[in-house]
Amino acid sequence: MSDHDLNWKYVDESVVESEPIVKARQQSLELGVEPVSPAVGAQLAVIAASTRAGSIIEVGTGVGVSGLWMLQASPRAQLTSIDTENEYQQHARAHFADAGIAPARVRLIAGRAGEVLPRMNESSYDIVFVDADAPSVIEYAEHGLRLAKPGGCVLVARALWKGRVADPSKRDEAASAFRTLIGELAASTAVATAISPAGDGLLQIVKLGA
């Protein structure tokens, strides 16, 4: 195992997840839904806590792993989460309840993000988290920047897409979309960006401006 792989493994295994997150992660894997890694979840929690996020919108509910990380880290936050799979959202609702999160803090919307996001109010969210439909990541990021408040964060999971984004010879739709998005953001003066290599990569975008 390379030093890089050892570092990645150490970072992921050093994270201690709460019991509700452990249960949600286990169910997610049983259902064949890949949740964010523990290291990425911990980064979401740090960002939610440090920004004192009050309003979060998420594309890709799954069974609630990422939502739990953010809601537990920012006790005043309210989460709007979008997913095409209503069944998964019902599992997520149960995990949120198991974690003691008040129902009023969570709004679950069953639908396609491309149809739901345009109806959301612009400049209204402290955090926009995207973890769904990788080939559509550019569209979702554009919506995210519209929805984020000035100083708010757009966070995009799986930004390194199975190690394929770093290899320009990999031209599949998802890898190409991430590569294009990262390049466009790097050239923009309207945002500050960074990529964490934890998990499968977490692209972090801050919307600049007053």
Secondary structure, DSSP 8 states (H G I E B T S, - for coil): --HHHHHHHHHHHT----HHHHHHHHHHHHTT-----HHHHHHHHHHHHHTT-SEEEEE--TTSHHHHHHHHH-TT-EEEEEES-HHHHHHHHHHHHHTT--GGGEEEEES-HHHHGGGS-TT-EEEEEE-S-GGGHHHHHHHHHHHEEEEEEEEEETTTGGGTTT-TT---HHHHHHHHHHHHHHT-SSEEEEEE-STT-EEEEEE---
